[in-house]
């Protein structure tokens, strides 16, 4: 969209993001040729993907189950 001559404001409105987010994305694209985040950016995971699936399954099977019950059943310290 930017290469088609659209303004940052117009692109932001089209993709429902802030102008700042569009500008940052465009700057990264022109600088690095990618829009992906760097490996290792963000917070470290507290649960594994397997534990996440078990947590979701428990909640879907019994929607009234409490967080502490899920924590005890799954065996993790932190339940998101």
N, C-alpha and C positions, 0 to 999 in steps of 0.2 A: 504494500500500500504506500509505504514511504517512497519506494522507487518509482511508483506511478505519479509522484508529485503531490500526494496528499499531505496536508499539514498534520502536525502532531496532535492537535486538538481534534481534527476530523477522525484520525485513526483511533484515538482514545474513545471517542463517542461511538464509533462503529463496533469496537470490541469490548465496550463497557468496562474500561480500565481508566485509571487516572493518567493525565498527561505525563506526570513524572515517571510512572511505570513504563509507558510507551517510550519515553525518551531514554530511560535506562536500558531498556531492551534493545533499542536501536543502536545506542552507543556500544553496547557489548557486541552486537552483530557486526558493526563496522570495524570494531577493534579486533575481535577474535574469530569472526566468521561463524559463531554459534550462539544459540540462545539458551543452552543448557547450563544448569548450575554446576559449579565445580564439585568434584568428588570430595566428600567429607564435609561439605557445608551443611549446616543445620545441627540440630541437637542429636546426641547419640540415642539410640533406641533403648527403651526400658524393657520392652518385651520383644520376643522373637515373633516372626511372622506366624509360626505355628501356634504360639500362645495367643496371638491376636485372633486367629481363626477359631480357637477353642472358646475364647471369650465371647465372640460374636455368636457362635453356635449356642452357647448357654443362654444368652440373652434372647435369642430368637425362639428357642424351645419354650422358655418360661419368661415372658415379658415382665413379670412382677418380681423376679429374683433381684436380690439386693447386691450391691457392689461387693460387700464384705463376703457374701456367700460365694460369689463368682471367684473372688480372690482365694478363698479357702479351697474351692473345688479345682481351680486351675493350678494353684500352687505358685502364684507370682506375688511379689511384694506390691507392685504398682499395677492397678487396673485403670486404663485410660478412661 
